[in-house]
């Protein structure tokens, strides 16, 4: 994910990959994202350009100054722009997320795993931490976690940057999720932001069979120009750091997306060179999603036209839409 430090004097940003969501065995499905299917977290640090605070947008939630609340509200704002249901805030998921942010702060690391005996330990795995917090997974269920750590203290900032990181976006924008909890801890020069997202005892409405959610959504304005690929783990564009902002399509958790064509072009221009990400070409991309990442930074104040042709579970799901950059 594109985690930026606020100044050269600030500590380097830290990041960790998103944990795969899990589902009950009865449904035999998994939302694979970011951790390579292994479920383990990573610890990493990179030096990145100074942070640029993203200004509030028309219709956006009012920033409260409570980083956990602002991050939760911002994820819901972006989900609803994409036509997805809002996530209900769950106090038990809040507790799980806050406990993990505190664990990372106390141990000065970024990881989805915890080690017994270490300060702030609440559970080795995400499922363990749910149990500690009193959140019960009842089938069918799905769950996932995304984490960021940066010197910027705004929950709005953390949520926006996580959505820009493609593997993390696949988790945040999972259509069938129903609930979320967020927790923030500050120390060691970082704000640690954790979001735990789930559906238990049944899936949310999703987008439906044969349908897709897209991001950036149709007619979105002020879309970022770039993404620093090296700051997400695993690296979605291994041979290049600064690239254009990722564009994605996503079905419900059990869907199978087949891509025939997926293109983006500036209005009136030629198709941009892109890296196509499908489960067939990139094992970190779930079968229910696909993405393209432009190999050059997008132009400011420009309208881009996107075309997707393909199927979702054998049903034709062609989409054409546009968005405009900052």
WOZIDA-V852537 format. One record per backbone hydrogen bond with DSSP energy under -1.0 kcal/mol. NH is the residue of the N-H (numbers start at 1). CO is the residue of the C=O. Records with the same first field share a line. If there is no record, write none. Layout:
# WOZIDA-V852537
NH: CO  CO
This chain:
# WOZIDA-V852537
3: 1
10: 7
14: 149
19: 145
21: 31
27: 24
35: 33
38: 35
46: 13
51: 5
60: 57
70: 66
71: 67
72: 68
73: 69
74: 70
75: 71
76: 72
77: 73
78: 74
79: 75
80: 76
81: 77
82: 78
83: 80
84: 79
88: 178
90: 180
94: 90
95: 91
96: 92
97: 93
98: 94
99: 95
100: 96
101: 97
102: 98
103: 99
104: 100
105: 101
106: 102
107: 103
109: 104
114: 124
118: 115
121: 118
129: 125
130: 126
131: 127
132: 128
133: 129
134: 131
135: 130
142: 199
144: 197
146: 195
148: 193
149: 14
150: 191
158: 154
159: 155
160: 156
161: 157
162: 158
163: 159
164: 160
169: 165
170: 166
172: 168
173: 169
174: 171
177: 174
178: 198
179: 198
180: 88
181: 196
183: 194
185: 192
187: 190
190: 187
191: 150
192: 185
193: 148
194: 183
195: 146
196: 181
197: 144
198: 179
199: 142
201: 138
202: 140
204: 176
211: 208
213: 250
215: 248
219: 322
220: 217
223: 324
227: 243
229: 241
231: 228
232: 229
240: 237
243: 227
244: 294
247: 292
248: 215
249: 290
250: 213
251: 288
255: 252
257: 287
258: 311
260: 309
261: 309
263: 307
265: 305
267: 303
269: 266
272: 264
275: 293
277: 291
282: 278
285: 282
289: 286
290: 249
291: 277
292: 247
293: 275
295: 273
298: 225
304: 323
305: 265
306: 321
307: 263
308: 319
309: 261
311: 258
312: 315
313: 256
315: 312
317: 310
319: 308
321: 306
323: 304
324: 220
325: 302
326: 223
